[in-house]
Each structure stands twice: as C-alpha cells, then as structure tokens.
Amino acid sequence: MAWRPVITLCILMLGDSMVIGSPSTAVDGGSDVEMREIRFLLQKHQVQIEALQRENTLLEKKSTILQENVVSLQDKNTALEEKSMTLEGKGMALEEKVLTLEEKVVTLEEKVVTLEEKVVTLEEKVVTLEEKVVTLEEKGMTLEEKVLTLEEKIMTLEQNDPYTDQKENIKAGYNIIIAPHRSSASNSKIRSLPKYEGGAIKKINARVDTTTDSMIAFHAILTHIIPDPATDHIILFDKIVTNIGGHFRPKSGVFTCVEVGVYHFSWMIKVNYNQFMITELVRNGVVIGTGTSGDDAYWTTGSASAITMLAPGDEVWVRVTANHAAGADIYPTFTMFNGFLIH
C-alpha cells in the first residue's frame, strides 16, 4: 500500500525520460544513458518521494484510527438502540399507568363531588340542629327558672310545715320514697345525713320497723348517643327511673354511698353492629367489675353485675376502657345502670 504512489511516480518519470532520451536510442549504450537519466530523476525527486511516503504513512494511521472510531461508534449505536428499545418499553408502561391514574383521578373527582354534596347537606342539618339546640336551651333555661321557683315554694312550705323534722326533704324530679310519719319512738331512729345538691337534707333511715334496713336503690337510663367515647369516659345515665334515697347523681353518673352495707350493681351497654365496647364498674377508682358489648354482626347489648361492700363516702360509677373499637358509639334506651343495698 505504501509503495503504490512511489511506483506510480517512477513510471511517470520513466515515461518522461524515455521521451527526452529518444534521440540517443540508435547509439550503442543507449540503455545506460536512460538508466543514468532515471537515477538522476530519482535523485532529483527523492525528497518529494520521501515526503509522499511520510504523508502516506500518516494517512494510513489516520485511516486505522478512523476505522477504530467507526467500530466504536457502531458499538455505541447498537447500545443506544438497545437503550432506546428499553426506554420505549418503559414509556409504554408509563403511558398505561398514566391512563390508569387518570381514570382513578376521574373516579376520585366524582367521589369528591358526591362528598361535597353530602357535606353541604350535613351543614344544613347542623344549622337546623343548632337552631333546635338554641330553642331547647331557651326552653331549658325557662324550665330551670320554673324549677327554682318551685323549689323556693317547697322550701317555704316545708318551713311552715309543723312535721318538717319528720319528713324527707326531696329534690324536685327524683323518684324518692318519703318516710311516713311515725311516733316519737320510731322517729328517734331517723338519722340525718349531710347536705347534698340544693342544700336539701336527706333523712333516709326511717325504718318500717325496728329490724328492717334503709331502702336504697336506683335505676337510670341513657337517653342520648355517646359518640366514640374516650378512655376512662364516665357514662352519664341521664334519665332517672328510680332513685330511692337520691344518692345517684345523673349529672356526674356517680352513686355515693351514705350507709355501710353490701350493695348489688348491674349495668348494660348497647353498641352498633360490628363494633365492641368494654366497660368497667369502678369503686373509688378501683375496678370491681368488667363487661363487654358488641363484636357481632347485629346491634348488641352486653350486661354485667357485681356485689361489693361500701362505706359512707364511697363512690361507684361505670366508665369506658381503652379496649374498644375505633369509632364505636354507645346507644341509648338499652344502656342502663342500677344498684341497691342488699344488707
């Protein structure tokens, strides 16, 4: 490859020399003259030939480098084509995911619209209920004023009653048995207790005879829903059915003992289907009984009972434990609490 340009140049030079030396071809020794001319021409153009050889060598090196570059570029092109195919596959997969997400977004937007409509409806109901609450609060204040007026009248009548010391002072609205009027011998057994709410003095130990104990009993019902009560929430059984002695306070949900003895307590809790609620009977902060309700496919009530010894000043109530379903509510009517003195 490197000698082709040189040989070509020599041939061209030889052609020129033969033309120049053609007059001497008839003389003997003409070939020597031609050879001398060729050598002269070769010597004359030696520098050019060497320069051409060097240039040819450089060109061959460049050609080799270019061929190597071509091979490298071909390899890179192949790798890029493979990456392009991979990216195209990933792009198709992402397009499918985008379509799926767009469908989900449309579904969620529809749900949002539905929920917003529900929110508007609920807000309207809340406004209506708030108006009803305001009306009921006004009625409640009116009733409280009437109750205070009646209590004042009762106090006035009791002060003017000559048998006040032999009767039981009662709080309006409670179902409390009043001790009957007795002789001085029977009345000597009546024991007065400390003052309670409203300042009324409870005299509950009037005896039917000299051997029977005092009658102490209560029965209360829940009349409203308690939504998702917190741990240790005391259940307020707000409707009094029976409260003999008046020792159960519906505002606090607590029964307070005023006479030492053995007491029986029972309670029942109602929860929604597929929910559960565990409650405790507590005496002075100590658990003395546990009950469970719910955990069924239907509306369920659960009841429990306990017997305990109480001393004056002891308090008993029902509370919610930490072990209950999230969002579980306590429902009214079938939720109740009662207790009574056994002996």
C-alpha positions as CSV (number, residue, x, y, z in Angstrom):
1,M,0.0,0.0,0.0
2,A,2.8,2.4,0.9
3,W,4.7,1.9,-2.4
4,R,1.9,2.4,-4.9
5,P,2.3,6.2,-5.1
6,V,6.1,5.8,-5.4
7,I,5.9,3.3,-8.2
8,T,3.3,5.4,-10.0
9,L,5.6,8.4,-9.8
10,C,8.6,6.4,-11.1
11,I,6.6,5.1,-14.0
12,L,5.6,8.7,-14.9
13,M,9.2,9.8,-14.6
14,L,10.4,6.9,-16.7
15,G,7.9,7.9,-19.4
16,D,9.2,11.4,-19.4
17,S,12.9,10.3,-19.6
18,M,12.2,8.0,-22.5
19,V,10.8,10.8,-24.4
20,I,13.7,13.0,-23.5
21,G,16.4,10.4,-24.4
22,S,14.7,9.1,-27.6
23,P,17.3,10.7,-30.0
24,S,20.1,8.5,-28.5
25,T,18.3,5.2,-28.8
26,A,20.1,4.4,-32.0
27,V,23.6,4.8,-30.4
28,D,25.2,1.8,-28.6
29,G,25.0,2.1,-24.9
30,G,21.7,4.0,-25.1
31,S,20.2,1.9,-22.2
32,D,23.0,3.1,-20.0
33,V,22.1,6.7,-20.7
34,E,18.5,6.0,-19.9
35,M,19.4,4.4,-16.6
36,R,21.5,7.4,-15.7
37,E,18.7,9.7,-16.5
38,I,16.3,7.6,-14.3
39,R,18.7,7.6,-11.5
40,F,19.1,11.4,-11.9
41,L,15.4,11.9,-11.9
42,L,15.0,9.6,-8.8
43,Q,17.8,11.6,-7.0
44,K,16.2,14.8,-8.1
45,H,12.7,13.8,-6.8
46,Q,14.0,11.8,-3.7
47,V,12.8,14.4,-1.3
48,Q,9.4,14.6,-2.8
49,I,9.2,10.8,-2.7
50,E,10.1,10.6,0.9
51,A,7.6,13.3,1.8
52,L,4.9,11.4,-0.1
53,Q,5.9,8.2,1.8
54,R,5.6,10.0,5.2
55,E,2.3,11.6,4.2
56,N,1.1,8.1,3.1
57,T,2.1,6.6,6.4
58,L,0.2,9.3,8.3
59,L,-2.8,8.8,6.1
60,E,-2.7,5.0,6.8
61,K,-2.5,5.7,10.6
62,K,-5.4,8.2,10.3
63,S,-7.4,5.6,8.3
64,T,-6.7,2.9,11.0
65,I,-7.9,5.4,13.7
66,L,-11.0,6.3,11.7
67,Q,-11.8,2.6,11.3
68,E,-11.4,2.0,15.0
69,N,-13.7,5.1,15.6
70,V,-16.2,3.7,13.2
71,V,-16.3,0.3,15.1
72,S,-16.6,2.2,18.4
73,L,-19.4,4.3,17.0
74,Q,-21.2,1.2,15.7
75,D,-20.9,-0.4,19.2
76,K,-22.3,2.8,20.7
77,N,-25.1,3.0,18.2
78,T,-26.0,-0.6,19.0
79,A,-26.1,0.1,22.7
80,L,-28.1,3.3,22.1
81,E,-30.6,1.3,20.0
82,E,-31.0,-1.2,22.8
83,K,-31.5,1.6,25.4
84,S,-33.9,3.2,23.0
85,M,-36.0,0.0,22.8
86,T,-35.8,-0.3,26.7
87,L,-37.0,3.2,27.1
88,E,-39.7,2.8,24.6
89,G,-41.0,-0.2,26.6
90,K,-40.8,1.8,29.8
91,G,-42.6,4.7,28.1
92,M,-45.4,2.4,27.0
93,A,-45.7,1.0,30.6
94,L,-45.7,4.6,32.0
95,E,-48.4,5.6,29.5
96,E,-50.6,2.7,30.7
97,K,-50.0,3.8,34.3
98,V,-50.9,7.4,33.4
99,L,-54.1,6.2,31.8
100,T,-54.9,4.1,34.9
101,L,-54.2,7.1,37.2
102,E,-56.3,9.4,35.1
103,E,-59.2,7.0,35.4
104,K,-58.6,6.9,39.2
105,V,-58.5,10.7,39.3
106,V,-61.8,10.9,37.4
107,T,-63.3,8.5,39.9
108,L,-61.9,10.4,42.9
109,E,-63.2,13.7,41.5
110,E,-66.7,12.2,41.2
111,K,-66.4,11.0,44.8
112,V,-65.2,14.4,45.9
113,V,-68.3,16.0,44.2
114,T,-70.5,13.5,46.0
115,L,-68.9,14.1,49.3
116,E,-69.1,17.9,48.9
117,E,-72.8,17.5,48.2
118,K,-73.1,15.4,51.4
119,V,-71.1,18.0,53.3
120,V,-73.5,20.7,52.2
121,T,-76.4,18.6,53.2
122,L,-74.8,17.9,56.6
123,E,-74.0,21.5,57.1
124,E,-77.6,22.4,56.5
125,K,-78.7,19.7,59.0
126,V,-76.1,21.1,61.5
127,V,-77.6,24.6,61.1
128,T,-81.1,23.2,61.7
129,L,-79.9,21.2,64.7
130,E,-78.1,24.2,66.2
131,E,-81.3,26.2,65.8
132,K,-83.1,23.5,67.6
133,V,-80.4,23.4,70.3
134,V,-80.8,27.1,70.9
135,T,-84.5,26.7,71.1
136,L,-84.2,23.8,73.6
137,E,-81.6,25.7,75.6
138,E,-84.0,28.6,75.9
139,K,-86.8,26.2,77.0
140,G,-84.3,24.6,79.4
141,M,-83.5,27.9,81.0
142,T,-87.2,28.6,81.3
143,L,-87.8,25.3,82.9
144,E,-84.8,25.8,85.3
145,E,-86.3,29.1,86.4
146,K,-89.6,27.3,87.0
147,V,-87.8,24.6,89.0
148,L,-86.0,27.2,91.1
149,T,-89.3,28.9,91.8
150,L,-90.9,25.6,92.7
151,E,-88.0,24.7,95.0
152,E,-88.3,28.0,96.7
153,K,-92.0,27.4,97.2
154,I,-91.3,23.9,98.6
155,M,-88.7,25.3,101.0
156,T,-91.2,27.9,102.1
157,L,-93.9,25.2,102.6
158,E,-91.5,22.9,104.5
159,Q,-90.5,25.7,106.8
160,N,-94.2,26.3,107.6
161,D,-94.9,22.6,108.0
162,P,-95.0,21.5,111.7
163,Y,-94.0,18.0,110.7
164,T,-90.9,19.1,108.7
165,D,-88.5,17.3,111.1
166,Q,-90.3,14.0,110.5
167,K,-90.4,14.2,106.7
168,E,-87.8,13.7,104.0
169,N,-86.6,16.8,102.1
170,I,-86.6,15.8,98.4
171,K,-85.1,17.3,95.3
172,A,-87.6,18.0,92.5
173,G,-87.8,15.5,89.7
174,Y,-86.4,12.4,91.6
175,N,-88.5,9.3,92.4
176,I,-87.7,9.2,96.1
177,I,-89.7,7.3,98.8
178,I,-90.8,9.6,101.6
179,A,-90.6,8.2,105.1
180,P,-94.0,8.0,106.7
181,H,-95.0,10.0,109.8
182,R,-94.0,7.9,112.9
183,S,-94.4,8.1,116.6
184,S,-91.7,9.7,118.6
185,A,-90.3,6.2,119.3
186,S,-90.0,5.5,115.6
187,N,-88.8,9.0,114.8
188,S,-85.9,8.6,117.3
189,K,-84.4,6.1,114.8
190,I,-84.3,8.6,111.9
191,R,-80.8,9.6,111.2
192,S,-79.9,12.9,109.4
193,L,-77.2,12.9,106.7
194,P,-75.0,15.7,105.3
195,K,-76.4,18.2,102.8
196,Y,-76.5,17.3,99.1
197,E,-77.1,19.4,95.9
198,G,-79.7,22.1,96.5
199,G,-79.0,22.1,100.2
200,A,-81.8,19.6,101.0
201,I,-81.1,17.4,104.0
202,K,-81.7,13.7,103.2
203,K,-83.3,11.7,106.0
204,I,-83.4,8.2,104.6
205,N,-83.1,5.9,107.6
206,A,-86.7,6.0,108.6
207,R,-87.5,2.3,109.5
208,V,-90.6,0.5,108.6
209,D,-90.0,-1.4,111.8
210,T,-87.2,-1.8,114.3
211,T,-85.5,-4.7,112.3
212,T,-85.5,-3.7,108.6
213,D,-82.7,-1.7,106.9
214,S,-83.0,1.5,105.0
215,M,-84.2,1.3,101.4
216,I,-81.6,2.5,98.9
217,A,-81.9,1.8,95.2
218,F,-81.6,3.5,91.9
219,H,-82.2,2.8,88.2
220,A,-81.0,5.1,85.4
221,I,-81.1,5.0,81.6
222,L,-79.1,6.7,78.9
223,T,-81.2,8.8,76.5
224,H,-78.6,10.1,74.0
225,I,-75.9,8.7,71.9
226,I,-72.3,9.0,73.2
227,P,-70.2,9.2,70.0
228,D,-66.7,7.5,70.2
229,P,-66.1,8.0,73.9
230,A,-62.6,8.4,75.1
231,T,-60.8,6.1,77.5
232,D,-62.0,6.4,81.2
233,H,-65.1,8.3,80.0
234,I,-67.7,8.1,82.7
235,I,-71.1,7.2,81.3
236,L,-73.8,9.7,82.3
237,F,-77.1,7.8,82.7
238,D,-79.3,10.9,82.5
239,K,-82.8,9.6,82.8
240,I,-83.8,8.6,86.4
241,V,-86.4,5.9,86.7
242,T,-85.9,5.1,90.3
243,N,-83.7,6.9,92.9
244,I,-84.8,5.8,96.4
245,G,-82.7,7.8,98.7
246,G,-81.5,10.2,96.0
247,H,-77.9,9.0,96.1
248,F,-77.3,8.6,92.3
249,R,-76.4,11.8,90.5
250,P,-77.2,11.8,86.8
251,K,-75.1,14.8,86.1
252,S,-72.0,13.0,87.2
253,G,-73.1,9.4,86.7
254,V,-71.8,8.6,90.2
255,F,-73.6,6.7,93.1
256,T,-72.5,7.9,96.5
257,C,-72.8,5.6,99.5
258,V,-74.3,7.0,102.7
259,E,-74.8,3.8,104.6
260,V,-72.4,1.0,105.2
261,G,-73.5,-2.3,103.7
262,V,-73.4,-4.9,100.9
263,Y,-74.6,-3.4,97.5
264,H,-75.5,-5.0,94.2
265,F,-74.8,-3.2,90.9
266,S,-75.5,-4.1,87.3
267,W,-75.1,-2.2,84.0
268,M,-75.9,-2.8,80.4
269,I,-74.3,-1.2,77.3
270,K,-75.6,-1.2,73.7
271,V,-73.2,-0.7,70.7
272,N,-73.6,-0.8,66.9
273,Y,-73.1,-3.9,64.8
274,N,-69.5,-5.0,64.1
275,Q,-68.3,-2.8,67.0
276,F,-67.3,-3.7,70.5
277,M,-67.0,-1.9,73.8
278,I,-65.6,-3.0,77.2
279,T,-66.7,-1.1,80.3
280,E,-65.8,-1.2,84.0
281,L,-67.6,-0.8,87.3
282,V,-65.3,1.4,89.4
283,R,-65.4,2.0,93.2
284,N,-63.2,4.9,94.3
285,G,-61.0,4.5,91.2
286,V,-60.6,0.7,91.7
287,V,-62.1,-1.7,89.1
288,I,-64.5,-4.1,90.7
289,G,-66.3,-5.4,87.6
290,T,-65.9,-5.6,83.8
291,G,-68.4,-6.1,81.0
292,T,-68.2,-6.4,77.2
293,S,-70.7,-5.5,74.5
294,G,-70.9,-5.9,70.7
295,D,-68.4,-7.6,68.4
296,D,-71.3,-9.1,66.4
297,A,-73.0,-8.7,63.0
298,Y,-76.1,-7.2,64.7
299,W,-76.9,-4.5,67.3
300,T,-75.7,-5.9,70.5
301,T,-76.1,-5.2,74.2
302,G,-73.8,-6.6,77.0
303,S,-74.5,-6.7,80.7
304,A,-72.6,-7.4,83.8
305,S,-73.1,-7.2,87.6
306,A,-71.1,-7.0,90.8
307,I,-71.6,-7.2,94.6
308,T,-69.4,-5.1,96.8
309,M,-69.1,-3.7,100.3
310,L,-69.4,0.0,100.6
311,A,-68.8,2.5,103.4
312,P,-70.2,6.1,103.6
313,G,-68.5,8.3,101.2
314,D,-67.6,5.5,98.7
315,E,-68.4,6.3,95.1
316,V,-69.3,3.9,92.3
317,W,-69.6,4.6,88.5
318,V,-69.3,3.0,85.1
319,R,-66.6,4.0,82.7
320,V,-65.3,3.1,79.2
321,T,-61.9,1.3,78.9
322,A,-59.2,1.7,76.4
323,N,-60.2,-1.6,74.8
324,H,-63.0,-0.6,72.4
325,A,-63.3,-0.4,68.6
326,A,-62.3,2.9,67.0
327,G,-65.3,5.0,66.3
328,A,-67.6,2.8,68.5
329,D,-70.6,4.7,69.8
330,I,-72.8,4.0,72.9
331,Y,-76.5,3.9,72.0
332,P,-79.4,4.9,74.3
333,T,-82.5,3.2,75.7
334,F,-80.9,-0.2,76.2
335,T,-77.9,1.3,78.1
336,M,-78.7,1.5,81.8
337,F,-77.2,1.3,85.3
338,N,-78.8,0.2,88.6
339,G,-77.9,-0.7,92.1
340,F,-79.4,-1.3,95.5
341,L,-78.5,-2.0,99.1
342,I,-78.7,-5.7,99.9
343,H,-78.0,-5.6,103.7
